[in-house]
Amino acid sequence: MDMAPAPRPANLGRTALICAGVAMGMTGLSFAAVPLYDLFCRATGFGGTPMIGTAGASTILDRTVAVRFDANVAPSLGWRFAPESPEIRLRVGETKTVFYKITNKTDRVSTGIASFNVAPDKAAAYFVKLQCFCFTEHTLQPGETLEAPVVFYIDPEIAKNRELDGVNALTLSYTYFPSRAGQPVAADKGDAGKSKL
C-alpha cells in the first residue's frame, strides 16, 4: 500500500512575509496613534481638549459663564505655577486674557511643558483658545519667573446645544511636567528631592 506524502503549505515564504508586514503595519499604527488621537481631540474637543481659534467670536451673547483656572505641577519639576485669578466670569463670545505666573523654585535650570484639558468634557468643544503657552517648552533659570497668557472665548454656538443649557461653569486645568525634547516626562527621578517648594 503506497502512502501519499503529506501536502506542504503552498508558500511558507509568502505567509511569513504577510505576517511580518502585518506586524510592522501594526507597530507603525501604534506610533501614529498618539499624534492622530491628539489631532482628533483638537479638531473635535473630545476628551476635554479645547478648540484652537485664530480670531475672536463675531457675536457676544448675554449668557455668562464662570471659568475656573486650575494649575498643577509634577512634584519632580520644582516650579510654582498659579493663575492671576482662580475664577472669572465672562459673556459667551467675549474674548478674555488671563495670565499665569510660573516660577522655578529650584537651584538649577529646568525645562517644563504644560498639558491641559477643559471640564466638563462635553463643553470643551466650545472653549476656544486664541493664544496659549501649553505644549511649548519653557526653560527657567533658578528663581526665574515667567508670566504667560492664555487668550480665549466661549463659542456662541454653545447656545444652540440644548444639552449644555445648564452648564454655567467650566474649568481650564493645566499641569506642568518636566520636559525633554518637547515631550513631557512623567517621572524624572534625577530631580526628586531637589525642589525648594
BELFEN-V391446 format. One record per residue. N is the residue number from 1. RES is the residue in one small letter. PSI is psi as a letter, one per 30 degrees, with the letter a starting at -180 (* if undefined). OMEGA is omega in radians with two decimals (NA if undefined). BURIAL is I if it has 9 or more other ideal C-beta (glycine too) atoms within 8 Angstrom, else O. Layout:
<<N | RES | PSI | OMEGA | BURIAL> <N | RES | PSI | OMEGA | BURIAL>>
This chain:
<<1 | m | k | 3.12 | O> <2 | d | k | 3.09 | O> <3 | m | k | 3.10 | O> <4 | a | k | 3.12 | O> <5 | p | k | 3.13 | O> <6 | a | k | 3.14 | O> <7 | p | k | 3.11 | O> <8 | r | k | 3.07 | O> <9 | p | k | -3.05 | O> <10 | a | e | -3.07 | O> <11 | n | i | 3.13 | O> <12 | l | e | -3.13 | O> <13 | g | e | -3.14 | O> <14 | r | e | 3.12 | O> <15 | t | e | 3.13 | I> <16 | a | e | 3.13 | O> <17 | l | e | 3.11 | O> <18 | i | e | 3.12 | O> <19 | c | e | 3.12 | O> <20 | a | e | 3.11 | O> <21 | g | e | 3.10 | O> <22 | v | e | 3.14 | O> <23 | a | e | 3.12 | O> <24 | m | e | 3.10 | O> <25 | g | e | 3.12 | O> <26 | m | e | 3.10 | O> <27 | t | e | 3.10 | O> <28 | g | e | 3.11 | O> <29 | l | e | 3.13 | O> <30 | s | e | 3.08 | O> <31 | f | e | -3.14 | O> <32 | a | f | -3.04 | O> <33 | a | e | -3.09 | O> <34 | v | e | 3.12 | O> <35 | p | e | 3.12 | O> <36 | l | e | 3.10 | O> <37 | y | e | 3.11 | O> <38 | d | e | 3.11 | I> <39 | l | e | 3.10 | O> <40 | f | e | -3.13 | I> <41 | c | e | 3.14 | I> <42 | r | e | -3.11 | I> <43 | a | f | -3.03 | O> <44 | t | f | -3.05 | O> <45 | g | g | -3.12 | I> <46 | f | k | 3.06 | I> <47 | g | g | 3.10 | O> <48 | g | g | 3.14 | I> <49 | t | j | 3.12 | I> <50 | p | l | 3.07 | I> <51 | m | l | 3.08 | I> <52 | i | k | -3.11 | O> <53 | g | l | 3.12 | I> <54 | t | f | 3.14 | O> <55 | a | l | 3.12 | O> <56 | g | l | 3.13 | O> <57 | a | l | -3.12 | I> <58 | s | f | 3.11 | O> <59 | t | l | 3.08 | O> <60 | i | k | -3.10 | O> <61 | l | l | 3.08 | I> <62 | d | f | -3.12 | O> <63 | r | k | 3.11 | O> <64 | t | l | -3.13 | I> <65 | v | k | 3.01 | I> <66 | a | k | 3.05 | I> <67 | v | k | 3.11 | I> <68 | r | k | -3.10 | I> <69 | f | k | -3.12 | I> <70 | d | k | -3.12 | O> <71 | a | k | -3.11 | I> <72 | n | l | 3.11 | I> <73 | v | k | 3.04 | I> <74 | a | k | -3.05 | I> <75 | p | e | -3.08 | O> <76 | s | f | -3.09 | I> <77 | l | e | 3.10 | I> <78 | g | g | 3.09 | I> <79 | w | l | 2.94 | I> <80 | r | k | -3.00 | I> <81 | f | j | -3.09 | I> <82 | a | k | 3.06 | O> <83 | p | l | 3.10 | I> <84 | e | f | 3.11 | O> <85 | s | k | -3.13 | O> <86 | p | f | -3.10 | O> <87 | e | k | 2.99 | O> <88 | i | l | 3.01 | O> <89 | r | k | 3.11 | O> <90 | l | l | 3.06 | I> <91 | r | k | 3.11 | I> <92 | v | k | -3.11 | I> <93 | g | f | -3.13 | I> <94 | e | k | 3.13 | I> <95 | t | k | 3.14 | I> <96 | k | l | 3.05 | I> <97 | t | k | 3.07 | O> <98 | v | k | 3.14 | I> <99 | f | k | 3.01 | I> <100 | y | k | 3.08 | I> <101 | k | k | -3.09 | I> <102 | i | k | -3.10 | I> <103 | t | k | 3.04 | I> <104 | n | j | -3.10 | I> <105 | k | g | -3.10 | I> <106 | t | l | 3.11 | I> <107 | d | g | -3.13 | O> <108 | r | l | 3.03 | O> <109 | v | k | 3.09 | O> <110 | s | l | -3.09 | I> <111 | t | k | 3.13 | I> <112 | g | l | 3.11 | I> <113 | i | k | -3.08 | I> <114 | a | k | 2.95 | I> <115 | s | l | -3.04 | I> <116 | f | l | 2.93 | I> <117 | n | l | 3.13 | I> <118 | v | k | 3.06 | I> <119 | a | k | 0.01 | I> <120 | p | l | -3.09 | I> <121 | d | e | -3.04 | I> <122 | k | f | 3.13 | O> <123 | a | f | -3.06 | I> <124 | a | e | -3.12 | I> <125 | a | f | -3.12 | I> <126 | y | f | 3.08 | I> <127 | f | j | -3.01 | I> <128 | v | k | 3.09 | I> <129 | k | k | 3.06 | I> <130 | l | e | 3.11 | I> <131 | q | k | -3.09 | O> <132 | c | k | 3.10 | I> <133 | f | f | -3.06 | I> <134 | c | l | 3.14 | I> <135 | f | g | 3.02 | O> <136 | t | k | 3.12 | O> <137 | e | k | 3.01 | O> <138 | h | k | 3.08 | I> <139 | t | k | -3.12 | O> <140 | l | k | 3.04 | I> <141 | q | l | 3.09 | O> <142 | p | k | 3.13 | I> <143 | g | f | -3.10 | O> <144 | e | k | 3.10 | O> <145 | t | k | 3.11 | I> <146 | l | k | 3.00 | I> <147 | e | k | -3.05 | O> <148 | a | k | -3.12 | I> <149 | p | l | 2.89 | I> <150 | v | k | -3.12 | I> <151 | v | k | -2.98 | I> <152 | f | l | 2.95 | I> <153 | y | l | 3.04 | I> <154 | i | k | -3.08 | I> <155 | d | k | 3.10 | I> <156 | p | f | 3.09 | I> <157 | e | f | 3.12 | O> <158 | i | f | -3.12 | I> <159 | a | f | -3.14 | O> <160 | k | f | -3.13 | O> <161 | n | j | -3.08 | I> <162 | r | f | 3.10 | O> <163 | e | f | -3.09 | O> <164 | l | g | 3.13 | I> <165 | d | e | -3.11 | O> <166 | g | f | -3.13 | O> <167 | v | j | 3.13 | I> <168 | n | g | 3.09 | O> <169 | a | k | 3.07 | O> <170 | l | l | 3.04 | I> <171 | t | k | 3.04 | I> <172 | l | j | -3.04 | I> <173 | s | k | 3.09 | I> <174 | y | k | 2.97 | I> <175 | t | k | 3.06 | I> <176 | y | k | 3.09 | I> <177 | f | l | 2.93 | I> <178 | p | k | -3.06 | I> <179 | s | k | 3.00 | I> <180 | r | k | 3.09 | O> <181 | a | h | 3.07 | O> <182 | g | g | -3.13 | O> <183 | q | k | 3.09 | O> <184 | p | k | 3.08 | O> <185 | v | j | -3.04 | I> <186 | a | e | 3.13 | O> <187 | a | j | 3.13 | O> <188 | d | i | -3.02 | I> <189 | k | f | -3.14 | O> <190 | g | f | -3.12 | O> <191 | d | f | -3.04 | I> <192 | a | k | 3.07 | O> <193 | g | g | -3.12 | O> <194 | k | f | -3.07 | I> <195 | s | k | 3.09 | I> <196 | k | h | -3.13 | O> <197 | l | * | NA | O>>
